[in-house]
C-alpha cells in the first residue's frame, strides 16, 4: 500500500513521502501486528520488489513472535516432567525408614547408613544375607519363590552381587546397592504375574546360568554385573498388558516408542532409577565402564521382546554348532570372548531363557505359575472386550480357559523348547532346564488329551441323543416301492 504526504509531519520538517504497510501473520495465520516502512532512501516509491522483500521479513517476524510462546510451553512441559519424575521417585525410592529393614544401623550403631563405614554395613549384610542363598537354593535351576517373602527376595538379590564378587571389585556403595534392589521391588506394580517376583526370578535365572551353567566364563565381571542387573530390571513398571494392547488402546507409550514398546519403557525406567545418585550402583565406574554397562543393559532388556528372539535363533544355533568343533575348551573360551557380537547374541538368548524360565520349573511350580500368567492374559482379554470392544484371541479369552493345556503345549513347542535344547547342547550343565520343560510338556499334553477326551465324550453323547430323537418309519419297511 502506497501513501504520499506533502506537509511536514512535525516541527523537524520530516515529511512522509511514501509508506509500505504489511500485516505480521503467525503460523496460525493470525494477524499479530503490522510492519510499516517509510520513505525509500532514493526518494522513489516502494515497488513490487520492495513489497516481496518486506513480506519475507514480516513472515520471519511472525514466526519470531511464536518463539517466546513455544519456549515458555517447552519450559512448562519440562517442569511438569520433573514434577512427575519427582513423584515417581517419592513412591518408588527406598525410604530411610525402609532401609532399616535390611541395614538396621539405627538399632546397632545409632546412626543412619550414610553415616556408617562400609565395613560396618558389610558386617550387617554378612550376618543376614548369605544363609538365605543356601536356604532358598538360589544356585539351582529349580528355584521357587513360593516360600519366600518379597523382602527375602530383595535380600537374596543383594547377596547375588557379593556372590559374583563385583561389590568389592567395582567399589559398589553398599547402601546404594541395598536402596537400588529395594527400590526395584517397589518399582514393579502389584499385578498378577509381571510383578517383583517375576523380576526377581529372571535375575535369579541369569545368576544361575552364569554360575551353575558356567556361562560366566565368556564374560568379564563388569558384564556379569550388568547382566544380573538387567535381569532384575527387565520388566520394571510392567502394566499387565502386552505391546499390542498399548498400540490398540492408544497408550502414550506406543506413541513414544515405535517398536518393543514395553521393553523400551522398562529400560528407560531402569536408567531413570540409576540416574539417582543414592541408587546408582555404577557410580564408582569410569566413563568407559558406564557406557559399556548401559550398552549391555540396552541389548539385554530389548532382547526380552520375543519378536526379536525369533530373529536371533539361527545365529545362536550356529554358535552352538561351532562350539562342538573345538576340542580344546580354553581355545573355545578365548574365541568366544574375543568377539563382542557372539557374546551379545548369547546374552540375548540368555535373557529369553531367563524370561521364560517358569516353563522349565518343576511341575508343581510350573502349573501354578502358568495359571498366574493365564490370569493376567484373561485380565487383558477382559479389557479388550469391554474397553476396546474387540474379541480377544483364545489365549486371552477367559471363556476358553479350558483350552489352557493345549495352548501351553503349543507355546512349549513353538517358542520355548528350542532355547533350552540349544543351551543344553551348548553347556550340559544347563540340561536340568531342558529336562524340566520336557517333563512339563508331558504333563500339559496329558491334560490336553484328558480335555479332548471329555469334549469327544460330550459330543458323542449329544450325537446319540440327536439320533434317538430322529423320526422312525412306522411301517418298519422300506420306503422304496418294488415291482415283482
PyMOL commands that set and color helices and strands:
alter all, ss='L'
color gray80, all
select helices_A, chain A and resi 48-92+96-99+105-109+113-115+118-128+130-135+150-163+166-169+174-187+196-210+215-218+221-233+243-248+252-256+261-274+277-279+287-302+306-323+329-338+340-355+357-360+363-386+394-396+398-426+428-468
alter helices_A, ss='H'
color red, helices_A
select strands_A, chain A and resi 19-25+31-38
alter strands_A, ss='S'
color yellow, strands_A
deselect
rebuild
show_as cartoon
